Amino acid sequence: MRKLNPFFVIGTLGMLITSIFNILMAAIIPEIEAYNSASALYPVFLGFLLIGTAIMMKRKSQQEETED
């Protein structure tokens, strides 16, 4: 099995944990201000996810070029 890029793992886990936290906060405290602060983390983890995906795609294309 190929190793996943650390940026991809951080982005994926960050999005999961942030979304779970956001859902729990919305269920516990129905006021918008209480869980709206967690939404600021989504762009950060999305950035990690996109960087990790780009690096993995670049490595995959380089491996395919060397195999040809």
C-alpha positions in Angstrom: 0.0 0.0 0.0 1.3 3.4 -0.9 1.8 6.0 1.8 -0.5 8.9 1.9 0.9 12.4 1.9 0.9 13.9 5.4 -0.8 17.1 4.1 -3.6 14.9 2.8 -4.0 13.1 6.1 -3.9 16.4 8.1 -6.5 17.9 5.8 -8.8 14.9 5.9 -8.7 14.4 9.6 -9.0 18.1 10.2 -12.1 18.4 8.1 -13.7 15.4 9.8 -12.9 16.6 13.3 -14.0 20.1 12.6 -17.2 19.1 11.0 -18.0 16.7 13.9 -17.2 19.5 16.4 -19.4 21.9 14.4 -22.3 19.5 14.4 -22.1 18.8 18.1 -21.9 22.4 18.9 -24.9 23.1 16.8 -26.9 20.4 18.6 -25.8 21.6 22.0 -25.9 25.3 21.6 -28.5 26.4 19.0 -27.1 30.0 18.8 -25.2 30.7 15.6 -22.3 32.5 17.4 -21.4 29.5 19.5 -20.4 27.2 16.6 -19.7 29.8 13.9 -16.1 30.1 15.0 -15.3 26.5 13.9 -16.1 27.4 10.3 -12.9 29.5 10.2 -11.0 26.3 10.3 -12.5 24.8 7.2 -10.4 26.9 4.7 -7.2 25.9 6.6 -7.8 22.2 6.4 -9.1 22.5 2.8 -5.8 24.1 2.0 -3.9 21.1 3.5 -6.2 18.7 1.6 -5.6 20.5 -1.7 -1.8 20.7 -1.2 -1.7 17.0 -0.3 -3.8 16.0 -3.3 -1.7 18.1 -5.7 1.5 16.5 -4.4 0.1 13.0 -4.7 -1.1 13.7 -8.3 2.3 15.1 -9.2 4.1 12.0 -7.9 1.6 9.7 -9.7 2.2 11.4 -13.0 6.0 11.3 -12.5 5.8 7.5 -11.7 3.7 6.9 -14.9 6.3 8.8 -17.0 9.2 6.8 -15.6 7.3 3.5 -16.3 6.7 4.3 -20.0 
